[in-house]
Amino acid sequence: MPEISRAESVDLLTRLVAIPSFSHQESEASNYLVDAMRGFGFERSQVDAAGNAVGEIGAVGAGRTVVLLGHIDTVFGDIPVRVENCREGPMLFGRGSVDAKGPLATFTAAAARLGGDWARQHDIRLVVVGAVEEEAATSKGARFIRDRFNGKQEPVPDYCLIGEPSGTTRITLAYMGRLLLEMKADQPMMHSAGPNPGIATSAVDLWNWVNGHAACFNRERAGTFDQMRPSLREIRSWTDENMRDLAWIKIGIRLPLNFDVNAFLANLWQWVCENEVGRTPPPEPPPIEAADAEPQEIQFGDDELKLKFRLFGYEPAWRSSRNSALVRSFLAAIRDQTAERPRFVSKSGTSDMNVVGPAWQCPIAAYGPGDSNLDHTPNEHISLDEYWQAIQVLETALRRLGQQS
């Protein structure tokens, strides 16, 4: 099969971006990508049991396996899909153009340009994945792929590349971890002029404690990647039809490397016990593990005050080594295909690297075109010149990787 052209690559990305694929609603986009992979000469392509779009090039029993793990879901937002000719060149606007259909289409196009003959000649297997639910904090797709390539069902990958925007000349080697914490407080309705504080105070107290704990933790940690970074995602209060006042709060916490999450939760629970006004002490939550996909819920209290905590979305921070054949191949490819010096990046967000990195322990990096400052924004768009350059960089990097023993 002839190499796919720039025009075909742009058409692939444009069509993929034009299909809405919000988290939990990815099936149409997954089916489209699988059909496109088939048309581009992928030897095996399917929508798997998790809903991922998966395409493979090379023999199933090849000596080396490279998993190119992108994600096909996006956050919400309706951005009219269009190409605008700007001063910097043509720009594709649309939800997911940067995060992260641009990198996923880059993976698909670069693998197709290499083809099955190249893969067999170098005894290598390329597995391109458009994973579902990366933006939903469940990472259902990545967890499914992680468990598929577990060394029993199929071999653990020799290399993994995560599809996230970094720009064509930057390689991401580290992501911070994450923990999501929710609390719902519930007490009898009372007058605001009464002696007791309103129910919203419980939510504010929790935020103040988490924020204060982080300030103490960060006191001698200057770098962002070394800090605990909480964010107040949502907070609200209301009165229900049963004449009870309720408050709800959601806190996101970015975690540094080697953060002891269970020690943090023990401190949190000690604070809860000291400030809990019900008659029954709260039960201690079980230790939280990164492999736990299901949320942990702890509920306690009496009619005077009920508290319900929910812990979910936990992923530890992960940093990959610079000293690997994968990274060296990218450094050389960036120098070959661009006039710029390659750079390494550590990101304060999370990605599916946090899911598969600890399990696979293989050389891993994130790469993809696009400006990550445009992630999730109403102005999300990607440079088509940069997108095409990223395809060439990735193709060159994989060719170099194939030549190494």
Backbone torsions as a table, in degrees:
resi	resn	phi	psi	omega
1	MET	NA	133.5	-179.9
2	PRO	-67.0	155.5	178.3
3	GLU	-60.1	141.3	177.7
4	ILE	-76.3	142.4	-172.6
5	SER	-86.0	175.5	175.1
6	ARG	-61.6	-44.5	-178.4
7	ALA	-60.6	-41.0	178.6
8	GLU	-67.2	-37.7	178.4
9	SER	-65.9	-41.4	178.4
10	VAL	-66.0	-39.3	178.0
11	ASP	-62.9	-41.3	177.3
12	LEU	-57.5	-50.0	-177.5
13	LEU	-66.1	-43.6	-178.0
14	THR	-61.3	-45.5	179.3
15	ARG	-65.3	-39.1	-179.7
16	LEU	-65.7	-42.5	179.3
17	VAL	-66.5	-32.2	-177.2
18	ALA	-70.4	-16.4	179.3
19	ILE	-93.6	113.0	177.7
20	PRO	-59.7	136.0	-179.1
21	SER	-146.7	57.8	176.0
22	PHE	-62.0	156.3	-179.7
23	SER	-52.0	135.6	-176.3
24	HIS	76.9	0.9	-179.0
25	GLN	-133.0	46.4	-170.2
26	GLU	-98.9	-3.7	-166.1
27	SER	-60.6	-42.0	-178.9
28	GLU	-63.2	-43.5	179.2
29	ALA	-66.6	-39.9	178.9
30	SER	-62.5	-43.8	179.0
31	ASN	-64.6	-39.7	177.1
32	TYR	-61.4	-46.7	-176.3
33	LEU	-64.8	-38.7	178.0
34	VAL	-61.9	-43.3	177.7
35	ASP	-63.3	-40.6	178.6
36	ALA	-64.1	-42.3	177.3
37	MET	-58.8	-43.3	178.1
38	ARG	-58.1	-46.2	-179.4
39	GLY	-65.4	-26.7	179.4
40	PHE	-87.6	4.9	174.6
41	GLY	94.2	11.2	173.6
42	PHE	-61.9	137.6	-173.2
43	GLU	-79.9	-25.4	175.9
44	ARG	-141.7	131.3	178.0
45	SER	-150.1	140.3	-177.5
46	GLN	-162.9	159.8	164.2
47	VAL	-92.3	117.4	-173.7
48	ASP	-81.9	-176.5	-173.8
49	ALA	-64.6	-22.1	177.9
50	ALA	-86.2	-13.3	-175.7
51	GLY	101.3	0.9	178.5
52	ASN	-68.5	146.1	166.7
53	ALA	-88.2	121.4	-175.0
54	VAL	-128.6	127.8	175.6
55	GLY	-130.7	142.6	-176.5
56	GLU	-130.1	144.2	174.0
57	ILE	-130.0	133.3	-178.5
58	GLY	103.8	164.7	-176.0
59	ALA	-68.5	143.5	177.8
60	VAL	-58.8	-37.0	-178.1
61	GLY	-95.2	25.1	-178.7
62	ALA	-60.3	155.9	-177.9
63	GLY	-67.3	-26.6	179.2
64	ARG	-133.3	144.2	178.1
65	THR	-122.4	130.7	174.8
66	VAL	-117.5	119.6	176.0
67	VAL	-99.5	122.7	176.1
68	LEU	-104.9	98.8	-168.2
69	LEU	-102.9	99.5	173.2
70	GLY	-101.9	-176.0	172.3
71	HIS	-133.5	144.9	-172.2
72	ILE	-102.5	-11.8	179.6
73	ASP	-86.3	160.6	179.2
74	THR	-135.0	167.1	169.0
75	VAL	-75.6	170.9	-179.2
76	PHE	-71.7	156.4	177.0
77	GLY	143.5	132.2	-180.0
78	ASP	-106.7	100.5	177.5
79	ILE	-109.6	115.9	-179.0
80	PRO	-53.1	127.6	-176.7
81	VAL	-79.8	123.2	-177.5
82	ARG	-162.1	159.1	173.4
83	VAL	-109.9	125.8	177.1
84	GLU	-115.3	135.5	177.4
85	ASN	-88.0	104.4	-178.3
86	CYS	-102.4	175.0	-179.9
87	ARG	-59.4	-34.3	-179.3
88	GLU	-83.0	-3.4	-178.4
89	GLY	120.9	-177.2	-177.8
90	PRO	-68.9	136.0	-179.2
91	MET	-122.7	132.0	175.4
92	LEU	-96.6	119.5	176.9
93	PHE	-97.3	145.1	176.6
94	GLY	155.8	150.0	178.5
95	ARG	-64.9	126.5	-179.3
96	GLY	93.1	-4.9	-178.5
97	SER	-59.7	-35.5	177.0
98	VAL	-95.8	-50.8	-172.5
99	ASP	-117.8	93.2	0.9
100	ALA	-144.4	40.8	178.2
101	LYS	-75.3	-26.4	174.7
102	GLY	-60.4	-53.2	175.1
103	PRO	-61.4	-38.3	-179.9
104	LEU	-65.3	-43.1	176.6
105	ALA	-65.9	-34.0	174.9
106	THR	-60.1	-45.7	177.7
107	PHE	-59.0	-46.3	-176.4
108	THR	-63.8	-47.0	-177.2
109	ALA	-67.5	-42.9	-178.9
110	ALA	-64.8	-42.2	178.4
111	ALA	-63.9	-40.7	179.2
112	ALA	-64.3	-36.9	179.8
113	ARG	-67.5	-28.2	176.5
114	LEU	-75.7	-50.8	173.1
115	GLY	80.8	168.3	-175.4
116	GLY	-67.8	-36.7	-179.8
117	ASP	-62.0	-43.8	178.4
118	TRP	-62.6	-44.4	-177.2
119	ALA	-61.0	-42.5	179.6
120	ARG	-70.0	-36.9	178.8
121	GLN	-61.3	-33.0	-177.8
122	HIS	-105.7	10.7	176.0
123	ASP	52.4	51.9	-175.9
124	ILE	-133.8	146.9	179.7
125	ARG	-120.9	124.2	177.8
126	LEU	-103.6	125.7	178.8
127	VAL	-119.8	110.7	179.4
128	VAL	-98.9	128.7	-176.0
129	VAL	-125.8	128.0	167.9
130	GLY	-101.9	94.0	-170.3
131	ALA	-80.9	151.0	179.2
132	VAL	-97.0	157.5	170.2
133	GLU	61.7	27.6	174.5
134	GLU	-69.2	-35.2	-178.3
135	GLU	-81.0	-7.1	-175.3
136	ALA	-94.8	2.9	-178.9
137	ALA	69.4	4.6	175.0
138	THR	-95.6	-28.7	-177.9
139	SER	48.9	44.0	-178.6
140	LYS	-56.5	-45.0	-176.9
141	GLY	-65.6	-45.5	-179.5
142	ALA	-66.1	-38.2	178.3
143	ARG	-63.2	-39.1	178.9
144	PHE	-64.1	-44.5	179.0
145	ILE	-67.7	-39.6	176.6
146	ARG	-56.1	-45.2	-177.0
147	ASP	-76.6	-24.8	176.3
148	ARG	-68.8	-46.2	-179.6
149	PHE	-95.6	67.4	-173.4
150	ASN	-107.3	9.4	-178.9
151	GLY	86.5	-6.6	178.1
152	LYS	-115.2	-59.5	174.9
153	GLN	-64.3	-50.6	177.7
154	GLU	-144.1	157.7	-176.0
155	PRO	-62.3	147.0	172.2
156	VAL	-61.1	134.5	-178.5
157	PRO	-57.9	147.4	174.3
158	ASP	-78.8	-31.3	178.4
159	TYR	-145.1	151.8	175.6
160	CYS	-138.6	137.6	175.0
161	LEU	-122.2	129.2	179.7
162	ILE	-98.1	133.0	-178.4
163	GLY	-88.4	94.9	176.6
164	GLU	-140.3	148.6	-177.4
165	PRO	-68.7	130.6	175.5
166	SER	-139.8	-7.6	-170.1
167	GLY	90.6	158.8	-173.0
168	THR	-71.8	-19.1	-174.8
169	THR	-110.9	10.8	-177.4
170	ARG	-122.7	141.4	179.5
171	ILE	-118.5	125.0	179.4
172	THR	-92.7	125.9	-177.3
173	LEU	-114.5	-6.8	-175.6
174	ALA	-150.5	144.6	174.0
175	TYR	-133.0	143.0	173.7
176	MET	-69.8	161.4	176.2
177	GLY	-86.8	-176.3	-175.8
178	ARG	-153.5	145.6	168.7
179	LEU	-141.7	134.3	176.6
180	LEU	-109.0	133.7	-176.3
181	LEU	-129.6	126.2	174.6
182	GLU	-120.8	148.3	172.9
183	MET	-139.3	136.5	173.3
184	LYS	-118.5	126.0	179.3
185	ALA	-112.8	145.6	-169.3
186	ASP	-148.1	122.7	178.6
187	GLN	-147.9	165.0	179.5
188	PRO	-60.9	146.1	178.1
189	MET	-58.1	139.0	179.2
190	MET	-144.6	160.9	179.0
191	HIS	-76.1	143.1	-178.8
192	SER	-66.8	-17.4	178.2
193	ALA	-90.8	2.5	-178.9
194	GLY	-71.2	175.0	-175.5
195	PRO	-75.4	-22.8	-175.6
196	ASN	-93.8	148.0	177.9
197	PRO	-66.7	152.3	177.6
198	GLY	-67.0	163.2	-176.7
199	ILE	-63.4	-29.3	-179.7
200	ALA	-61.3	-23.6	178.9
201	THR	-60.6	-34.6	179.1
202	SER	-60.2	-42.2	179.7
203	ALA	-68.2	-42.1	179.3
204	VAL	-64.6	-40.5	178.6
205	ASP	-60.4	-41.7	179.0
206	LEU	-62.7	-46.2	179.3
207	TRP	-61.0	-43.4	-179.5
208	ASN	-62.5	-37.6	-180.0
209	TRP	-68.3	-46.1	-179.7
210	VAL	-61.9	-45.2	-179.5
211	ASN	-63.9	-39.6	177.8
212	GLY	-68.0	-39.1	177.0
213	HIS	-61.0	-41.9	179.5
214	ALA	-65.4	-39.6	179.2
215	ALA	-61.3	-40.7	176.5
216	CYS	-66.2	-43.8	-179.2
217	PHE	-61.1	-37.7	-172.5
218	ASN	-87.7	0.0	-169.6
219	ARG	-53.4	-40.2	-178.2
220	GLU	-114.6	23.8	178.9
221	ARG	-118.3	104.3	-173.2
222	ALA	-81.9	-35.1	-174.9
223	GLY	-78.4	139.6	179.8
224	THR	-56.2	-41.8	-176.0
225	PHE	-68.9	-16.2	-179.3
226	ASP	-95.7	-1.6	-171.8
227	GLN	-103.6	158.7	167.9
228	MET	-90.0	124.9	-170.3
229	ARG	-128.4	95.2	178.9
230	PRO	-82.1	152.0	174.3
231	SER	-138.8	139.0	178.1
232	LEU	-85.6	105.7	-175.7
233	ARG	-80.0	-47.4	-178.4
234	GLU	-153.0	149.3	172.6
235	ILE	-153.5	135.1	178.4
236	ARG	-157.1	160.3	176.0
237	SER	-140.0	154.0	-178.8
238	TRP	-163.2	171.7	176.1
239	THR	-120.3	130.0	-175.8
240	ASP	-93.1	180.0	-175.9
241	GLU	-69.8	-14.1	177.5
242	ASN	-91.5	13.0	179.1
243	MET	60.3	43.8	173.7
244	ARG	-119.9	140.0	176.1
245	ASP	-87.8	135.7	-178.5
246	LEU	-131.1	150.1	174.0
247	ALA	-137.8	146.1	-179.1
248	TRP	-138.1	138.0	-179.1
249	ILE	-138.8	142.7	175.2
250	LYS	-127.0	125.3	-178.3
251	ILE	-122.2	130.8	172.6
252	GLY	-104.2	138.8	-179.0
253	ILE	-128.9	119.7	173.0
254	ARG	-85.0	135.1	-170.3
255	LEU	-116.9	140.2	177.3
256	PRO	-80.8	175.7	176.3
257	LEU	-60.4	143.1	174.4
258	ASN	60.5	27.7	178.3
259	PHE	-74.4	131.3	179.9
260	ASP	-86.9	91.1	-174.0
261	VAL	-67.2	-34.2	-179.0
262	ASN	-73.5	-30.8	173.1
263	ALA	-66.6	-39.6	176.3
264	PHE	-61.5	-44.2	-179.9
265	LEU	-66.5	-33.6	176.1
266	ALA	-63.1	-41.7	177.0
267	ASN	-64.7	-40.4	177.7
268	LEU	-61.6	-43.3	-176.7
269	TRP	-69.4	-33.1	175.5
270	GLN	-62.9	-42.5	177.8
271	TRP	-63.1	-42.0	178.7
272	VAL	-60.3	-45.6	-178.7
273	CYS	-62.6	-38.8	-178.7
274	GLU	-71.5	-24.3	-175.7
275	ASN	-109.3	-2.9	-178.0
276	GLU	-76.4	132.5	-173.3
277	VAL	-102.4	-3.1	179.1
278	GLY	-73.8	173.1	-176.3
279	ARG	-83.5	-23.1	-175.0
280	THR	-105.9	123.0	177.9
281	PRO	-60.7	144.8	-179.7
282	PRO	-70.9	147.6	175.2
283	PRO	-70.2	149.0	177.2
284	GLU	-76.2	134.8	178.2
285	PRO	-71.9	148.2	176.1
286	PRO	-68.7	158.9	177.2
287	PRO	-56.5	141.9	180.0
288	ILE	-97.2	136.8	-178.9
289	GLU	-120.7	150.2	179.9
290	ALA	-65.1	-28.1	-178.1
291	ALA	-75.8	-10.5	-178.5
292	ASP	-74.3	112.3	178.2
293	ALA	-84.5	-28.4	-176.6
294	GLU	-84.3	141.0	177.5
295	PRO	-65.4	152.0	170.8
296	GLN	-98.2	132.1	179.9
297	GLU	-124.6	132.2	179.4
298	ILE	-129.5	122.1	-177.6
299	GLN	-127.0	138.3	-179.1
300	PHE	-159.2	177.8	177.5
301	GLY	112.7	-171.7	179.1
302	ASP	-135.4	-168.0	-176.4
303	ASP	-63.4	-24.0	179.9
304	GLU	-74.4	-33.7	177.1
305	LEU	-160.1	121.5	175.5
306	LYS	-114.4	135.1	177.8
307	LEU	-125.8	136.9	176.6
308	LYS	-130.5	120.8	178.5
309	PHE	-105.1	145.3	177.5
310	ARG	-135.3	123.4	179.9
311	LEU	-114.5	128.8	-179.1
312	PHE	-160.7	173.7	176.7
313	GLY	68.5	22.0	-177.3
314	TYR	-75.7	126.5	171.5
315	GLU	-139.4	131.9	176.8
316	PRO	-74.0	156.6	173.2
317	ALA	-65.3	154.4	-179.2
318	TRP	-143.1	134.5	175.5
319	ARG	-127.0	130.8	179.4
320	SER	-99.1	157.7	-179.2
321	SER	-76.8	145.7	172.6
322	ARG	-78.0	-19.7	-172.5
323	ASN	-96.1	78.5	177.4
324	SER	-146.4	160.0	177.7
325	ALA	-61.9	-34.3	179.4
326	LEU	-62.7	-49.1	-178.5
327	VAL	-66.3	-43.5	179.5
328	ARG	-60.8	-37.4	178.4
329	SER	-64.4	-39.4	178.9
330	PHE	-69.4	-42.0	179.4
331	LEU	-58.0	-45.4	179.4
332	ALA	-66.5	-39.8	-178.4
333	ALA	-66.1	-40.3	178.8
334	ILE	-63.9	-41.6	178.2
335	ARG	-65.0	-36.7	179.9
336	ASP	-66.9	-40.8	-168.0
337	GLN	-100.4	-11.6	-179.2
338	THR	-132.7	168.6	177.5
339	ALA	-97.7	8.1	-174.9
340	GLU	-106.7	161.0	177.5
341	ARG	-83.5	130.9	178.0
342	PRO	-65.0	149.2	-179.3
343	ARG	-134.2	152.7	175.6
344	PHE	-100.2	148.7	-176.6
345	VAL	-132.4	140.9	166.5
346	SER	-116.8	131.7	-173.3
347	LYS	-110.8	146.1	-178.0
348	SER	-84.5	-6.4	174.9
349	GLY	-91.2	-166.9	174.6
350	THR	-122.7	164.8	176.8
351	SER	-151.4	-177.6	177.2
352	ASP	-68.9	-7.5	171.0
353	MET	-60.9	-36.0	179.1
354	ASN	-65.1	-25.5	-179.0
355	VAL	-83.1	-49.6	-172.4
356	VAL	-91.4	-25.7	-177.2
357	GLY	-57.0	-53.2	-179.6
358	PRO	-62.6	-30.7	-177.8
359	ALA	-78.3	-42.7	-173.4
360	TRP	-87.9	-32.5	178.8
361	GLN	55.8	30.5	179.7
362	CYS	-104.3	165.5	173.1
363	PRO	-55.9	130.3	-173.7
364	ILE	-146.1	144.7	176.8
365	ALA	-153.3	164.6	174.9
366	ALA	-115.2	140.9	-178.1
367	TYR	-152.5	148.4	174.1
368	GLY	167.2	154.3	177.7
369	PRO	-73.2	161.7	175.1
370	GLY	114.5	153.9	177.7
371	ASP	-94.7	112.8	-176.1
372	SER	-66.0	-15.0	174.4
373	ASN	-66.4	-15.9	179.0
374	LEU	-93.8	-3.2	176.9
375	ASP	-52.6	132.7	170.8
376	HIS	67.4	4.3	-175.3
377	THR	-89.1	162.4	176.8
378	PRO	-70.2	-10.8	-176.5
379	ASN	-110.6	25.5	-174.3
380	GLU	-61.3	126.8	178.3
381	HIS	-159.7	159.8	-176.8
382	ILE	-133.1	143.2	175.4
383	SER	-74.6	124.3	179.8
384	LEU	-72.2	-26.6	173.7
385	ASP	-66.0	-42.6	179.0
386	GLU	-65.9	-41.1	178.3
387	TYR	-58.1	-46.8	-179.9
388	TRP	-66.2	-38.8	177.7
389	GLN	-63.6	-39.4	179.0
390	ALA	-63.6	-37.4	176.3
391	ILE	-60.2	-44.2	-179.4
392	GLN	-67.6	-39.1	177.0
393	VAL	-62.2	-47.9	-177.9
394	LEU	-64.6	-42.2	177.5
395	GLU	-59.0	-44.6	-179.8
396	THR	-65.0	-41.8	-179.6
397	ALA	-63.0	-42.1	179.6
398	LEU	-68.5	-37.2	175.9
399	ARG	-61.1	-43.7	178.0
400	ARG	-64.5	-40.7	178.6
401	LEU	-63.4	-38.7	178.8
402	GLY	-63.9	-29.3	-178.2
403	GLN	-79.5	-13.4	-178.5
404	GLN	-88.4	143.9	179.7
405	SER	-85.7	NA	NA
